[in-house]
Amino acid sequence: MSTTGVRRVQPLSVVEQVTKEIRRSILAADLRPGQEFSLREMAGRLGVSIIPVREALRHLEGQGLVITARGKSAVVAPLSHDDLSAVYRLRRRIEPELVGRACLLLTDSDHARLASHLTIFGDERLGLDEIYEAHHEFHLDLLRPAATEWDLRILGMLWHAAERYVRLAFGSRDSDPDEPRRREAAHAVLLAAVAERDPGRAAQAVLHHLDVNEQIAQQGIAVVAD
């Protein structure tokens, strides 16, 4: 039996586990924008010492998700129209140029993997965490052939910062039975443009994709503010 598609499992350190769980709580809105919490209380809830919590918060602050204070507390970063605009402004500087080069480098197996992500987007049985993991992998695989380690590092930070807004905005649409198909179709359009191997066409498709997502995300902030 072939195991080509099975990926090696990576053990996570305590800091990585704590970072992942606090980040999940913020993205799921279990920890609300502007909510203050003590490091000691968070450590108790997670069953760890305060040291990995403090280290995890440093990582999350770098992703724009929390604001740490000098004392022993932290605040979930508030939602901001200006911050969201800044994130997408930077993404527009990086992603269209990268996809313009990547579309000439993607192989048949790359396209097959990207198409498999589309199937996940349209699967109504899956939860949001699985869908957004596939979404992250789709955009990563789309740009990876042309991306340097620095590109991926910077994009990772921007994607983490944008995901909270995107989840908030699109989460309200998940009750719509047509949403999975809309999500799949939107990314199918993007993949079709890339498959044409036309750098200008691919770049324009990514720009349009980012414009639409930012507009919806900005509307999501307004709903929460109301």
Secondary structure by P-SEA (a helix, b strand, c coil): cccccbbbbbbbcaaaaaaaaaaaaaaaccccccbbbbaaaaaaaacccaaaaaaaaaaaaaacccccccccccccccccaaaaaaaaaaaaaccaaaaaaaaacccaaaaaaaaaaaaaaacccccaaaaaaaaaaaaaaaccccccaaaaaaaaaaaaaaaaaaaaaacccccccaaaaaaaaaaaaaaaaaaaccaaaaaaaaaaaaaaaaaaaaaaaaaaac
